[in-house]
Amino acid sequence: MDAGDNELIKCIKEGDLKAFEKVFKDYYALMCSVAMDYVNDSAMCQTLTEDVLLTLIPQHYYKIFFLST
């Protein structure tokens, strides 16, 4: 992660959906690949990666992120 990524994380914590989408698009495949080295189950890797990415979103923003689409 670089300074730009740290700024994205800060924006996510402030409720910025576009920032979350960017982090998701930029890191999802890489994170799944790393998880596959440990779990060796594609579906589980996807679930684990999604769970980790969701931890970036403060709970009080879940409605904004998931009901706005």
N, CA, C and O atoms as a Tinker XYZ file with bonds, in Angstrom:
   276  protein
     1  N      0.831000   -1.183000    0.000000    73     2
     2  CA     0.000000    0.000000    0.000000    64     1     3
     3  C      0.876000    1.247000    0.000000    63     2     4     5
     4  O      1.938000    1.287000    0.621000    81     3
     5  N      0.410000    2.240000   -0.700000    73     3     6
     6  CA     1.135000    3.502000   -0.713000    64     5     7
     7  C      0.269000    4.599000   -0.083000    63     6     8     9
     8  O     -0.816000    4.329000    0.431000    81     7
     9  N      0.757000    5.814000   -0.133000    73     7    10
    10  CA     0.036000    6.926000    0.498000    64     9    11
    11  C     -1.358000    7.110000   -0.110000    63    10    12    13
    12  O     -2.307000    7.450000    0.597000    81    11
    13  N     -1.476000    6.884000   -1.417000    73    11    14
    14  CA    -2.783000    6.988000   -2.068000    64    13    15
    15  C     -3.767000    5.962000   -1.536000    63    14    16    17
    16  O     -4.951000    6.249000   -1.359000    81    15
    17  N     -3.253000    4.746000   -1.280000    73    15    18
    18  CA    -4.111000    3.709000   -0.718000    64    17    19
    19  C     -4.537000    4.053000    0.701000    63    18    20    21
    20  O     -5.678000    3.801000    1.089000    81    19
    21  N     -3.638000    4.621000    1.466000    73    19    22
    22  CA    -3.991000    5.044000    2.818000    64    21    23
    23  C     -5.079000    6.112000    2.786000    63    22    24    25
    24  O     -5.958000    6.131000    3.647000    81    23
    25  N     -5.021000    6.993000    1.802000    73    23    26
    26  CA    -6.061000    8.017000    1.644000    64    25    27
    27  C     -7.395000    7.359000    1.284000    63    26    28    29
    28  O     -8.448000    7.776000    1.767000    81    27
    29  N     -7.345000    6.335000    0.437000    73    27    30
    30  CA    -8.567000    5.609000    0.079000    64    29    31
    31  C     -9.200000    4.971000    1.316000    63    30    32    33
    32  O    -10.415000    5.032000    1.499000    81    31
    33  N     -8.375000    4.364000    2.157000    73    31    34
    34  CA    -8.886000    3.734000    3.380000    64    33    35
    35  C     -9.558000    4.786000    4.259000    63    34    36    37
    36  O    -10.625000    4.549000    4.825000    81    35
    37  N     -8.918000    5.953000    4.365000    73    35    38
    38  CA    -9.494000    7.044000    5.152000    64    37    39
    39  C    -10.848000    7.448000    4.574000    63    38    40    41
    40  O    -11.800000    7.673000    5.322000    81    39
    41  N    -10.937000    7.540000    3.259000    73    39    42
    42  CA   -12.193000    7.921000    2.607000    64    41    43
    43  C    -13.275000    6.870000    2.843000    63    42    44    45
    44  O    -14.438000    7.212000    3.059000    81    43
    45  N    -12.898000    5.596000    2.803000    73    43    46
    46  CA   -13.861000    4.524000    3.067000    64    45    47
    47  C    -14.420000    4.681000    4.470000    63    46    48    49
    48  O    -15.628000    4.575000    4.681000    81    47
    49  N    -13.547000    4.930000    5.417000    73    47    50
    50  CA   -13.984000    5.073000    6.806000    64    49    51
    51  C    -14.911000    6.267000    6.991000    63    50    52    53
    52  O    -15.645000    6.348000    7.976000    81    51
    53  N    -14.871000    7.202000    6.026000    73    51    54
    54  CA   -15.757000    8.370000    6.059000    64    53    55
    55  C    -17.020000    8.146000    5.219000    63    54    56    57
    56  O    -17.842000    9.051000    5.078000    81    55
    57  N    -17.172000    6.928000    4.657000    73    55    58
    58  CA   -18.384000    6.590000    3.932000    64    57    59
    59  C    -18.337000    6.767000    2.426000    63    58    60    61
    60  O    -19.386000    6.805000    1.782000    81    59
    61  N    -17.151000    6.876000    1.849000    73    59    62
    62  CA   -17.005000    7.093000    0.411000    64    61    63
    63  C    -17.111000    5.765000   -0.348000    63    62    64    65
    64  O    -16.173000    4.967000   -0.340000    81    63
    65  N    -18.240000    5.533000   -0.993000    73    63    66
    66  CA   -18.489000    4.293000   -1.722000    64    65    67
    67  C    -17.534000    4.120000   -2.898000    63    66    68    69
    68  O    -17.075000    3.007000   -3.154000    81    67
    69  N    -17.229000    5.182000   -3.607000    73    67    70
    70  CA   -16.299000    5.107000   -4.753000    64    69    71
    71  C    -14.918000    4.654000   -4.308000    63    70    72    73
    72  O    -14.255000    3.902000   -5.022000    81    71
    73  N    -14.479000    5.098000   -3.144000    73    71    74
    74  CA   -13.171000    4.675000   -2.622000    64    73    75
    75  C    -13.183000    3.180000   -2.329000    63    74    76    77
    76  O    -12.216000    2.478000   -2.626000    81    75
    77  N    -14.280000    2.689000   -1.743000    73    75    78
    78  CA   -14.381000    1.252000   -1.478000    64    77    79
    79  C    -14.361000    0.464000   -2.780000    63    78    80    81
    80  O    -13.681000   -0.558000   -2.873000    81    79
    81  N    -15.088000    0.921000   -3.776000    73    79    82
    82  CA   -15.109000    0.236000   -5.071000    64    81    83
    83  C    -13.713000    0.165000   -5.672000    63    82    84    85
    84  O    -13.328000   -0.863000   -6.230000    81    83
    85  N    -12.954000    1.248000   -5.563000    73    83    86
    86  CA   -11.584000    1.260000   -6.108000    64    85    87
    87  C    -10.699000    0.261000   -5.382000    63    86    88    89
    88  O     -9.982000   -0.507000   -6.024000    81    87
    89  N    -10.737000    0.257000   -4.062000    73    87    90
    90  CA    -9.925000   -0.695000   -3.298000    64    89    91
    91  C    -10.346000   -2.123000   -3.635000    63    90    92    93
    92  O     -9.499000   -3.000000   -3.811000    81    91
    93  N    -11.650000   -2.352000   -3.723000    73    91    94
    94  CA   -12.157000   -3.687000   -4.047000    64    93    95
    95  C    -11.628000   -4.127000   -5.406000    63    94    96    97
    96  O    -11.105000   -5.233000   -5.536000    81    95
    97  N    -11.758000   -3.275000   -6.419000    73    95    98
    98  CA   -11.299000   -3.613000   -7.770000    64    97    99
    99  C     -9.785000   -3.792000   -7.830000    63    98   100   101
   100  O     -9.295000   -4.683000   -8.524000    81    99
   101  N     -9.049000   -2.963000   -7.117000    73    99   102
   102  CA    -7.586000   -3.010000   -7.168000    64   101   103
   103  C     -6.996000   -4.201000   -6.422000    63   102   104   105
   104  O     -5.947000   -4.711000   -6.817000    81   103
   105  N     -7.640000   -4.654000   -5.361000    73   103   106
   106  CA    -7.016000   -5.653000   -4.489000    64   105   107
   107  C     -7.722000   -7.007000   -4.427000    63   106   108   109
   108  O     -7.141000   -7.975000   -3.935000    81   107
   109  N     -8.951000   -7.096000   -4.911000    73   107   110
   110  CA    -9.712000   -8.342000   -4.767000    64   109   111
   111  C     -8.970000   -9.547000   -5.351000    63   110   112   113
   112  O     -8.794000  -10.550000   -4.658000    81   111
   113  N     -8.538000   -9.470000   -6.593000    73   111   114
   114  CA    -7.882000  -10.614000   -7.238000    64   113   115
   115  C     -6.590000  -10.995000   -6.523000    63   114   116   117
   116  O     -6.319000  -12.177000   -6.311000    81   115
   117  N     -5.799000  -10.001000   -6.153000    73   115   118
   118  CA    -4.547000  -10.273000   -5.440000    64   117   119
   119  C     -4.810000  -10.941000   -4.101000    63   118   120   121
   120  O     -4.136000  -11.904000   -3.737000    81   119
   121  N     -5.789000  -10.428000   -3.371000    73   119   122
   122  CA    -6.100000  -11.011000   -2.063000    64   121   123
   123  C     -6.630000  -12.436000   -2.197000    63   122   124   125
   124  O     -6.306000  -13.298000   -1.380000    81   123
   125  N     -7.444000  -12.688000   -3.222000    73   123   126
   126  CA    -7.926000  -14.061000   -3.455000    64   125   127
   127  C     -6.753000  -14.990000   -3.755000    63   126   128   129
   128  O     -6.714000  -16.123000   -3.275000    81   127
   129  N     -5.815000  -14.517000   -4.537000    73   127   130
   130  CA    -4.641000  -15.322000   -4.885000    64   129   131
   131  C     -3.813000  -15.666000   -3.649000    63   130   132   133
   132  O     -3.367000  -16.803000   -3.492000    81   131
   133  N     -3.614000  -14.698000   -2.790000    73   131   134
   134  CA    -2.863000  -14.945000   -1.552000    64   133   135
   135  C     -3.623000  -15.928000   -0.665000    63   134   136   137
   136  O     -3.028000  -16.841000   -0.093000    81   135
   137  N     -4.927000  -15.743000   -0.551000    73   135   138
   138  CA    -5.736000  -16.651000    0.271000    64   137   139
   139  C     -5.677000  -18.074000   -0.276000    63   138   140   141
   140  O     -5.685000  -19.034000    0.495000    81   139
   141  N     -5.617000  -18.218000   -1.591000    73   139   142
   142  CA    -5.569000  -19.539000   -2.211000    64   141   143
   143  C     -4.308000  -20.299000   -1.796000    63   142   144   145
   144  O     -4.326000  -21.526000   -1.699000    81   143
   145  N     -3.222000  -19.577000   -1.554000    73   143   146
   146  CA    -1.988000  -20.218000   -1.083000    64   145   147
   147  C     -2.181000  -20.898000    0.269000    63   146   148   149
   148  O     -1.472000  -21.852000    0.592000    81   147
   149  N     -3.121000  -20.419000    1.049000    73   147   150
   150  CA    -3.357000  -20.954000    2.389000    64   149   151
   151  C     -4.538000  -21.919000    2.456000    63   150   152   153
   152  O     -4.497000  -22.907000    3.188000    81   151
   153  N     -5.596000  -21.629000    1.687000    73   151   154
   154  CA    -6.848000  -22.359000    1.851000    64   153   155
   155  C     -7.057000  -23.412000    0.757000    63   154   156   157
   156  O     -7.610000  -24.480000    1.020000    81   155
   157  N     -6.616000  -23.113000   -0.459000    73   155   158
   158  CA    -6.752000  -24.008000   -1.611000    64   157   159
   159  C     -8.210000  -24.392000   -1.890000    63   158   160   161
   160  O     -8.506000  -25.535000   -2.236000    81   159
   161  N     -9.106000  -23.424000   -1.734000    73   159   162
   162  CA   -10.529000  -23.611000   -2.025000    64   161   163
   163  C    -11.040000  -22.271000   -2.566000    63   162   164   165
   164  O    -11.106000  -21.285000   -1.832000    81   163
   165  N    -11.396000  -22.243000   -3.834000    73   163   166
   166  CA   -11.746000  -20.995000   -4.502000    64   165   167
   167  C    -12.894000  -20.257000   -3.832000    63   166   168   169
   168  O    -12.804000  -19.052000   -3.593000    81   167
   169  N    -13.961000  -20.964000   -3.530000    73   167   170
   170  CA   -15.117000  -20.317000   -2.898000    64   169   171
   171  C    -14.760000  -19.747000   -1.527000    63   170   172   173
   172  O    -15.179000  -18.644000   -1.176000    81   171
   173  N    -13.989000  -20.504000   -0.763000    73   171   174
   174  CA   -13.578000  -20.026000    0.562000    64   173   175
   175  C    -12.667000  -18.807000    0.438000    63   174   176   177
   176  O    -12.770000  -17.874000    1.236000    81   175
   177  N    -11.777000  -18.807000   -0.555000    73   175   178
   178  CA   -10.894000  -17.658000   -0.768000    64   177   179
   179  C    -11.699000  -16.398000   -1.064000    63   178   180   181
   180  O    -11.392000  -15.323000   -0.548000    81   179
   181  N    -12.726000  -16.533000   -1.894000    73   179   182
   182  CA   -13.567000  -15.384000   -2.217000    64   181   183
   183  C    -14.295000  -14.879000   -0.974000    63   182   184   185
   184  O    -14.370000  -13.673000   -0.736000    81   183
   185  N    -14.821000  -15.793000   -0.197000    73   183   186
   186  CA   -15.530000  -15.416000    1.029000    64   185   187
   187  C    -14.593000  -14.716000    2.006000    63   186   188   189
   188  O    -14.938000  -13.677000    2.567000    81   187
   189  N    -13.423000  -15.280000    2.204000    73   187   190
   190  CA   -12.451000  -14.677000    3.128000    64   189   191
   191  C    -12.038000  -13.289000    2.663000    63   190   192   193
   192  O    -11.964000  -12.357000    3.464000    81   191
   193  N    -11.771000  -13.153000    1.372000    73   191   194
   194  CA   -11.358000  -11.859000    0.824000    64   193   195
   195  C    -12.465000  -10.829000    0.999000    63   194   196   197
   196  O    -12.199000   -9.696000    1.401000    81   195
   197  N    -13.688000  -11.206000    0.705000    73   195   198
   198  CA   -14.810000  -10.279000    0.873000    64   197   199
   199  C    -14.988000   -9.890000    2.339000    63   198   200   201
   200  O    -15.254000   -8.730000    2.652000    81   199
   201  N    -14.841000  -10.859000    3.226000    73   199   202
   202  CA   -14.961000  -10.559000    4.655000    64   201   203
   203  C    -13.900000   -9.560000    5.107000    63   202   204   205
   204  O    -14.193000   -8.634000    5.864000    81   203
   205  N    -12.677000   -9.752000    4.644000    73   203   206
   206  CA   -11.593000   -8.838000    5.018000    64   205   207
   207  C    -11.876000   -7.441000    4.468000    63   206   208   209
   208  O    -11.738000   -6.450000    5.185000    81   207
   209  N    -12.266000   -7.365000    3.209000    73   207   210
   210  CA   -12.550000   -6.048000    2.623000    64   209   211
   211  C    -13.706000   -5.352000    3.331000    63   210   212   213
   212  O    -13.696000   -4.132000    3.489000    81   211
   213  N    -14.697000   -6.121000    3.755000    73   211   214
   214  CA   -15.827000   -5.515000    4.453000    64   213   215
   215  C    -15.450000   -4.937000    5.808000    63   214   216   217
   216  O    -16.142000   -4.058000    6.322000    81   215
   217  N    -14.360000   -5.422000    6.391000    73   215   218
   218  CA   -13.932000   -4.864000    7.678000    64   217   219
   219  C    -13.465000   -3.419000    7.541000    63   218   220   221
   220  O    -13.342000   -2.709000    8.539000    81   219
   221  N    -13.205000   -2.983000    6.315000    73   219   222
   222  CA   -12.797000   -1.592000    6.097000    64   221   223
   223  C    -13.943000   -0.612000    6.308000    63   222   224   225
   224  O    -13.722000    0.566000    6.589000    81   223
   225  N    -15.168000   -1.108000    6.172000    73   223   226
   226  CA   -16.337000   -0.232000    6.246000    64   225   227
   227  C    -16.856000   -0.182000    7.685000    63   226   228   229
   228  O    -17.212000   -1.219000    8.245000    81   227
   229  N    -16.903000    0.993000    8.282000    73   227   230
   230  CA   -17.511000    1.092000    9.612000    64   229   231
   231  C    -18.976000    0.656000    9.551000    63   230   232   233
   232  O    -19.670000    0.962000    8.582000    81   231
   233  N    -19.442000   -0.043000   10.560000    73   231   234
   234  CA   -20.797000   -0.601000   10.542000    64   233   235
   235  C    -21.880000    0.442000   10.323000    63   234   236   237
   236  O    -22.892000    0.150000    9.687000    81   235
   237  N    -21.691000    1.641000   10.832000    73   235   238
   238  CA   -22.749000    2.639000   10.680000    64   237   239
   239  C    -22.897000    3.124000    9.236000    63   238   240   241
   240  O    -23.830000    3.868000    8.935000    81   239
   241  N    -21.993000    2.717000    8.336000    73   239   242
   242  CA   -22.121000    3.066000    6.923000    64   241   243
   243  C    -22.670000    1.914000    6.082000    63   242   244   245
   244  O    -22.855000    2.091000    4.877000    81   243
   245  N    -22.934000    0.758000    6.655000    73   243   246
   246  CA   -23.413000   -0.395000    5.883000    64   245   247
   247  C    -24.663000   -0.054000    5.071000    63   246   248   249
   248  O    -24.769000   -0.477000    3.919000    81   247
   249  N    -25.603000    0.694000    5.632000    73   247   250
   250  CA   -26.822000    1.035000    4.899000    64   249   251
   251  C    -26.490000    1.872000    3.666000    63   250   252   253
   252  O    -27.068000    1.663000    2.599000    81   251
   253  N    -25.573000    2.805000    3.807000    73   251   254
   254  CA   -25.177000    3.645000    2.682000    64   253   255
   255  C    -24.550000    2.790000    1.589000    63   254   256   257
   256  O    -24.872000    2.954000    0.412000    81   255
   257  N    -23.660000    1.881000    1.968000    73   255   258
   258  CA   -22.926000    1.087000    1.010000    64   257   259
   259  C    -23.799000    0.043000    0.333000    63   258   260   261
   260  O    -23.646000   -0.200000   -0.864000    81   259
   261  N    -24.694000   -0.567000    1.058000    73   259   262
   262  CA   -25.397000   -1.728000    0.515000    64   261   263
   263  C    -26.846000   -1.478000    0.133000    63   262   264   265
   264  O    -27.447000   -2.312000   -0.545000    81   263
   265  N    -27.417000   -0.376000    0.538000    73   263   266
   266  CA   -28.776000   -0.079000    0.154000    64   265   267
   267  C    -28.851000    0.999000   -0.927000    63   266   268   269
   268  O    -29.932000    1.312000   -1.427000    81   267
   269  N    -27.689000    1.566000   -1.284000    73   267   270
   270  CA   -27.667000    2.637000   -2.282000    64   269   271
   271  C    -27.574000    2.112000   -3.699000    63   270   272   273
   272  O    -27.675000    2.890000   -4.648000    81   271
   273  N    -27.383000    0.816000   -3.869000    73   271   274
   274  CA   -27.231000    0.276000   -5.230000    64   273   275
   275  C    -28.543000   -0.203000   -5.794000    63   274   276
   276  O    -28.589000   -0.685000   -6.926000    81   275
